[in-house]
């Protein structure tokens, strides 16, 4: 039996779910993909396509 082809919206929802889950962690994108059996290149593609970016907080240090 052939595997049913996913619609574009199903793919978007799948990756949106994983990207949102990854953003809530403190692990790298590569590690998240390893733990969840995902292709890291596909993850990066969808992350960029959906405009998601995990941002690390910046702190300033006073200069004497």
N, C-alpha and C positions, 0 to 999 in steps of 0.2 A: 504494500500500500504506500502511495506517495505521501510525503509530508506536505501539508497544506502551506501555501506560501503566505507569509505574513504581509499584512497591509502596511503601508508607510506609517499610518497612525499607530498601529500595534508596535512597530519598531520604536517609534518616538516614545511611546509610553513605557516600553521596556527599559530603554536607556535612561529616560528621565528618572525612573524609579531608582536605578542603580546609581546614577550621578548624585541624586539627592541623598541616598544612603551613604555614599562615599564622603560627601561634604560634611556629614555629621561625625566622621571619624577623625582620628589623628594619624592615620596611616597614609603612606604614599599611594598614588594612583596605581602603580605597578603592583604593590602588595595587595591592594583591594582586588585587582583583577585576578591575581594568583589565587586568592582565597575563595573567589566566586566563580572561577573557571571562565573568565571573560578574556577576550582578545584585547590587549592593551591599546593596540592601534585603533581598533573600532571604538573603544571607550573614548580615546582622545578625539576621534573624529566627531562623535556625537556630542561630546562635551563642548567642543568648539562650535559645532553647528547650533547647539541650543543656547549658546552664550553664557554658559555656566563657568565659573572660575572660583576655585577654592582660594580664598584670600587669607594670607597670614597677617595677623595684626602687626602693625609697625609701632615701635616705641622709639622715641627720640632720646638721645643722650645729650645732656648739656655739654657744650664745649667750653673749656676754661679760657 
